[in-house]
Amino acid sequence: MHIVTAKEMYDTDRYAMEEMGLQGHMLMENAGRAVATEIEKHVSLKDQILILVGKGNNGGDGFVIARTLLQRGYSVEVLQIPNDEDIQGDALTHRKIYEAFGYGYHTFEDLNSLITFSSGKNVIIDALLGIGVKGPLRSPYDEIVPYVNQLDAKVISVDLPSGIPADEGISFEEAIQSNFTIVIQYPKVSAFLQHTAPFYGEWKAVDIGLPDHLLGKPESCGVWTKEDVVASLPEREPFSHKGSHGKGLVIGGALQMPGSVTMTSRAALRAGAGLLTVATVKDVISILASSVTEATFIALEEQAGKINSVDGIEFSYDGVAIGMGMGRHPEGEELLREVLKQAESPVLIDADGLYALKAYLPHVTSRSSPTILTPHPGEMAHLLGVEVPELLEKPFQYSRQFASRYGVYVVLKGAFTLVTTPKGNQWVHTTGNVGLAKGGSGDVLAGMLLAMTMQPQSIEEALNNGVWLHGSTADLLTEDTHSTYDLLATDLIDGLSKTYRTHLSE
């Protein structure tokens, strides 16, 4: 599923009309009818529905929705917010069709109009403002939006909640708080931003007949789905052996933080790594040995319970993960530098390794093998030298620029984890829930990604499949045996087998 910016959506519509002969009023008819069909799943014939119509394409969609629902027997009234002369183009065409069918509408005069016509209505359809919104709302929408938000009614928005910009990095002050948003053709970037996504409520995209190839190679990205996982995750060959499934190395684990490297190691094995070695301080090995019995171990030089050298490691591995529980200390930069120089396989850097990386970033571009970073927003902001709120306003842009500049893969963790390649390709993930907001969840993900990168698939497939499986495991566990309160990172490791059986053996 593509995710689009406002410009990409405008360009796609324009191409469909100018080059393919799909007239604008036809697209509007398709959109309105598709939205109306989805609305029917959320309302009943007993509901009293008010459709709020603006002057742009969303308003035109509103007239098609109203006509379609009235034809199907629903109780619908329309309140047109702009003056009659402000309704133009395809929206005017569909208002005329609406009137030709014998249906009437009310015109907004002031807020009292909305108060009058919303009285007794338990469903409000928001067809006010579309993807071109930027900045504060203008009159009368600055009065309408807060009034709608305080109504005791179900609010369903068309394409995106009015007041929410389609793109990242655009400020806004007020917007419709929707219960459900019916997205037209493709979700917009703002559906995946931490500060705008809540306004959408639940959402679903409806198809209006635009072929995907019209987008070409979108500037934005797509959503990684179960279908993508099933299509790309390699099957195990019947005559494969442990060496066929990857020989991995995990470096980390200070005496004060043995849990991180333990979870990473267990997750890597559970996710499918054939062989695993853990390089850590001597005293941590005794802790690991009882819980990661399938692994082998390398004792590294230490100081005050922390690794201070990677001497003794022969980097003949198919994948390396470093940083989990390593601690932040001056030797960390030198440790990471040696690993990046010597390893001729993908290196995944997580947690404390990301803080050690900042000084070495300019040299990462010289690596011939992939470098993978798995930061949470705080770690990413540290690497970028910006504040976390600034990063979260433009995560797509920041991730794409950073990955391209340094030639790295970035897995920016969050409510919508974002995977970015050095070429700027991006995928968003919608699996997972708030139960993952616990210490150790990132350590488990790092282990799963290490295992995935050692399987016969591309790096982008490996990262996306690992992120999807991680989030989906949390979803399955909280549907069945756990809640979002009690879910632990170690539960994810044990629950991964259920995810494989449920989703990949159908």
N, C-alpha and C positions, 0 to 999 in steps of 0.2 A: 504494500500500500504506500503510495507516494505521499509525502508531506510537502506542502507548497507555501511559498511566500505569496503576498498579494500580487506582486508583479507576475509571477509564474501563472497564477490563476487568470489574471487579465489576459496575458499573452495566449494562454490556452484557449480561452473563450474567443479571442480575436481570430486566432488561426482557424478554429472550427467554423467561424462565420465567414471569414474572407477567403479561405483556401479550400474549405470542404463543403461550402454551401449550406451549412446548418444555420438557418436564420435565427436571430436573437430571440424572437418571440417563440420559436420552436423550443429553443433551449430553456426558456423561462417556463414554458408549458411542461416540459419534461421535469424540470426541477420542482415546480409547485406540486405536480401530481405525485412525484416520488416522495416528497416531504409529507404530503397529506396522507399517503398510504402508511408511512411510518407513524404519523401522529395517531392514526386509528388504533395502534397497539397500546396507546397510553391514555386513551379517553374512551368514554362510552356514550351511547345515544342519550343518556340522562344528563350528561354534562352540559353546562352553559358556557359557551366558548366566546371569548372576545379576541379578535385579531387586530393587533396594532400595526398599521401600515405606514411605512415611510415613503420617501420619494424616489429612491434608487431601485436597483434590481431587487433588493430584498422586499421592497414594497410591492413591486410587480409580482414576485413570488407569492406575497401575501394574498393578492387578489385571486391568483390561481388556486391557492390552498383553500380560500374561502368558498369559491365556486365548487371545487371538488367535494369538499365536506358537506356543503349544502345539498348537492346532488345526491349524496349518499345518506341523507337523512339526519344529519347532525344539526344541533341548535347553535347557529353561528351569527354573530354580529361583527361588523367591521367598523373600526374607527380610523379614519384617514387623518394623519397628523398634518401634512403639508396642505396648503391651499390647492384648489383644483388645477390652477395654471402651472403649479410646480411639478405635477405628474406628467412626465414626457416620455417619448420613445417607446420602448417595448412595455414599460410599466403602464403607459397610457393605453396602449393596444389592449392589454389584458383587463384594464378597468372597464373599457368599452365593452369587451366581451362579457365581463361580469354583469354589467348593466343590461346588455342585450338578453341575457338569460332571465331577466326580471328581478334581479337582486339589487338591494339598496345598500347604502353605506352612510355613516355619520361623519361629519367633519369636526375636527378638533378646533375649539375656539380658545379655551383656556383650560387650566387644570380642572375646573369644575366639570368640563365635558368628560374628562376621563373618570372623575369621581362618579358621575352619573351613569355612564355606560359600563363601568366595571362593577357596579353594584349588582350583586347576585351572581356574578360570573365566578366559576371555580376553576377555569382554565384560561390562561392568557397566552396567546401566541405572539411572540416577539419577532415581527418582521419589519423592524424599524431601520436599523443601520447595518451596513455591510462591511466589507473588508477594507474600505478606504478610510476608515476612521483613524484619526491621529489627534492626540492631545485632548484637552478638556472638552466636555460636551457643550454644545451651544444651545441656546434657547430654541424651542421649549423642551428639548430632550434633557436638559439639566434639571428640570422639574419632574418630567415624566418618569425617568429612570428610578429615582429614589422612591417615588410613589408606588411604582409597580413592585419594588423590592419589599415594601412593607405590607402588601396585600396577602391575605390568607388564601392563596390560589396556587395551583400548579402552573409553573412558567416553563414554556417550551420555546426555545430560540431557534431561528432559522439560520443555518450556516455557522454563526458564532454569536455569542451574546452581544447585544448592542452596547457599544462603548468600548469593547475590547478590540485592540488593534490585531490585525492578522499576524504581524511580524514581531520579532524580538527587538529589544532596544528602543521601544517607543513608549513614552510615558502616558498614563491615563489617570483620571481621578475617580470616576464613577462608571459603573457598568451594570447591566442587568445580571442579577444572580439567578441563573437558570437551574431548574431541576433536571432538565434534559435538553440537549442540543442536537439537532439533526443537521449534520454537516453535509454540504452539497459537494459531491464527487470526491474531493480530497480534504483531509484535515489540514488546517492551517498551523503554522509554527506555534502560535500562542496556545494551542491545545496541549503543548508539552512543556510549558514554562511554569516554574514553581509558583509565580505570583499571579498568573492569569488562568491556569488550568482549573482552579476551583470554581471559577465563574461558569464554566461549561456544565457543571454537574456531570451526569453521565452523558455520553455522546455516542452517536453512530453515524457513519457516513453512508449516504445513499447514492446510487449510480444514476446519472442523468444522460448517459450515452456518449461521454467523451472518451475516445480511445486513449489508452495510456501512452501510446507512442507519440502523441502530440507533445508530450512534455520533453521529449528528447532525453537529455541528461540534466535533470533538475539541479538547480543550485543548492537546494535544500537537501532533503534526504528521504528515507522511507522508514516504515515500521517493519521490524523483523518479526515474523509470525511463525506459528507452529508449522505451517506448510513449508516455510523456508528451512526449518530445522529438519523436518522429515526428508526433504529433498537433498540436503547437503551433508547431513551427519553420516559418515561412512559406516557401512556394515562391517562386522568382523568376518574376516576370511576364515573358512573352516580349517585351514591348515596353518594359520598364523600361530606365533609363539609369543612369549613375553617380550622378546626383543622387538617384535613387530609393532608393539603398541606404545613404544617410546620409553627411553631411559632418561629420567628427569632428575634434576638436582634442586634442592631447596636450601638456601643459605639464610640463616637468621637465628633468632632465639637467644636472647640474653638470659642469664640466670633469673633475673627478676620478671621475665615475661616468657615463660616456656609454652604457654597456651597457644600463642599465635602460630608458631611454627608447627605445633602439633596439629592444629586444625587444618592448616594449609596442606600438610603432608597427608593426613587422612583423606581430605577432600580430593587430592590429586589421584590417590589410589582408587577411591570409590568412583571417581569420574572416568577411570579407564586407563590410567598410566600403567604400563607393563612392569617397569622397574623404577624404584625411587631411592635416592640417596639423600640423606639430610646431613648438612654440614653445619655444626653448631658447637657451642662450648661443651666441655666434657661433662659437667654436672647436669646439663640439660639432657644429654643422651640417656642417662639412667631414668629420667622422667618419661622420655619419649618411648623407650624400648617396650614398656608395658602396654602402651596404647596404639603404637604404630608398629606392630610386630612384623609387618611385611617389608619394612624399609631396612636399608643398611645405613651406616653412620660413619661420618668423618669428624674426629675431634679437632677443632681449630685452636690456634693460639688465642689466649684471652688475657684481658686485664680488667680487674674488678668485675668479673662475671660477664664481660662483653667481648665479642669477637674483635680482635685487632689485626688479624692477618688471614689471608686465604691461601697461604703457603700450604702445600700438601694436596691441593686439589688439582687433578688432571681433568681439564675441561673437555672430556670426550662424551658429552651429553647431547641429547636431542632437544633439550629445553632447560632453561635455568630460571628460577624465581628467587628474588633476593629482597630482603628488607623487613619481613614480618618479624616483629619482636626483636629486631637487631639493636634497637636503642639509638639515640642521637648522641654522637660523640665525634671528636675530631678525626678519629681513624676511619669513620664511616665513608668519607669521601674517597680515601685511598682504596678502601676495600672495593667500593663500587667501580672505581676507575679500572682496577685490575680485572674485575669480572668482565666489564665491557670490552676491554682490550683482548682478553684471552678467549672468551667464549665465541665459538663460531656457529652458534645456534641462536634461536630466539631467546632473548632475555626479558623477563617480566620484572618490573620494578614496582614495589608496593610499599606503603606505610613509611617506615623510617628511611627506606631506600630512596624515597622521593625527596626527602629533605637533603639527603646527601648528594642527590643528583644536581641540584640547582647550579652549583659552581662548575659542574662538568658539562652542562648542557651544550655549549657550543661545539664540543668534540663528538657528540653523539652522532652527528650527521656522517661521520667518517666510517661508521660501522656498515659492513656489508650484509649482516644478518639483521632481522627485525628486532626493534626495541619497542617494548610494550609498557605503557605507563597506566596504572590503575588508581588514579587519585579520587578521593572524595572532594567536594567543593573547597574545603579549607586547604587541602594539599595543592589543588590546582591553582587556587588564588595565590598561594605562596610561590609557585613556579612562575606564574605570570607577573607577579608583583602588583596585583590589584586587590581590592577588597572583595570579600565574598558576595555582598549584594550586587556589585558591579558585574561579577562573573555570571551570576544567576539571571541577570537581565539579558545577557547575550551569550548563552552557553554554546550555541551552534557556531556563532562567529568566532568566539575565542578558541574553541576547540579546533576548528578548521584551520585557522591561522597558525596556531601553535604546532599542530601535527605537520602541516606543510613546511613550516620554517625549519623544524628540527628533524624531519624525516622519521617521525615516530608514530606508533599507533596509540591512541588515547581512549581509555575506557573511563569516562567521567561518570562516577557513580552518583545515584540520586533516585528520587521518585520515578523519574524517567531516565534510566541509564542511557548514555549517549556514546556510541562507538564511532570513532573517526579514524580514517586511514591517512597515510601520508599524502595521498592524492586528493584528499578532501571529500571522499565518499563518506556518508554518514547514515547511521541507522539508530532509531530510537526503540527502546524496549518498554512495553506496557505490562509485562508480567511482574509479579512481586507485590508486596504490600508493606504496611507500616511495621509488621512483625520483624522485618529485616533491620529495623533501626535498633540494633543491639550490637554490643561489642563482639567482634569475631566474625560477623557476616562477611566483611571484606576479606578476611583471611581465608575463609572457605571459598569465596569466589576466586581468589588468586590461585588456589590449588586446582580448582576446576579448569580455569583458563590455561594453566600450565599443561594439564593433561590433554586438553583440546588441541593446543598448538602442536602436540606431538603426534596427532592422528593425521591420516592422509586427506587433508582438506586445506584450503587456503587459510591464511592467517585471519582474514576478515570473517570467513565462515567459522573458524574456530572460536574467535572472540564472541561473535554474535550467538553462536550455539551455546557457549558456556554461560553467557549472561542470561539467555532465555531459560535454560535449564535451572539455573540458580533461582530466578524469580518464580518460575513455575512450580518449583519444589515448595517454596514458601506458600504459594497459593493452594496447592493440594493439601499441605499439612494443616493450614488454617481452615480449610473446608471440612476436615475430617477429625483429626485427633488433637489439634492444638488451637489456641486462640492467638491473636496478635499480641497479647500480653505475655504469654508464657513461652512463646517460640524462642528457642535458643539456636545459636549458630551450629552447635553440634547436632541438633535435630535435623538440620539441612543435610548434613553428611549422611546420616542414617536414612533420611527420607528420599535420597536421590534414586535409590533402586526403584521406588514406587513411581517416580517420574518417568524413568526409562520404560518401565512396564506399561504405564498408563498411556503415554503419548506416542511411544515409538514402536509399539508392537501391535497397533491397531490395524 
